[in-house]
Amino acid sequence: MIELKKQTELAKLIRERRAVKKGYNNKKVTEETVLQLLNDAVWAPTHGLRQPWRFVFIDSEQKPDFAKKVAATYPEYKQKNREDYLNEPNAILVVIMEEPEIQKAWEENYGATASMIQNLWLLAWEQQLGMVWKTNTHIYDPKVKEILGVLDNEKIVGFIHMGYFDEVPAKKERIQVNEKFSTYHA
């Protein structure tokens, strides 16, 4: 049996972090706050210090126009739903990754970017700023890439919906690690 040690503050933060998908309050998410969080988040592991990410921030003032443009890339019957959906968060941070042609480098870039997003999420949670990493179909749409100025050698990794909240979402249990763990035996 594994002896459990006292839970560290970091372990507690990791376990308490939640995806905040809705229920945002009216507190503004500022560019300054996001930049401050990103300045720490980018210290994620990154092979060869490639730092393959860049960001586009959409604040509450720009969001209605942005939501309308992205929603217009959907079939007409879905546009109102998508526009409302994109207007829910207080702000959106689009995370864009450089896509190398070599698969190994691509996977390293994606792993680094995902690690950076986790750092960002934990740092934001610490400040009671909720977020959720969204990978809706519009992130693959060439028209959305054009709206955001995404280059041919880049990929939208996700839209990070952001907003302050009053109610913490319910905890969802994880599968016990020992159910997904084995030891190699020669």
Number of C-alpha atoms within 10 A of each C-alpha: 3 4 5 6 6 7 9 9 9 10 10 10 15 15 12 15 20 19 17 23 18 20 16 19 13 12 11 15 19 15 14 9 14 16 13 14 18 19 11 13 20 19 15 19 17 18 13 9 11 13 18 20 21 14 15 14 18 21 19 19 11 12 20 16 14 21 20 17 16 21 22 17 16 17 9 10 8 12 18 15 13 18 21 14 13 20 19 20 27 25 27 28 19 21 21 23 24 23 20 15 9 8 10 10 16 16 13 18 25 20 16 24 26 19 18 23 22 16 20 24 25 24 19 23 20 13 11 15 20 29 30 20 22 15 13 10 9 18 19 14 14 13 16 19 19 11 11 16 11 19 14 11 10 17 18 24 21 23 24 22 24 28 26 24 19 11 11 14 16 10 11 7 7 6 8 8 8 7 7 7 8 8 5 5 4 3
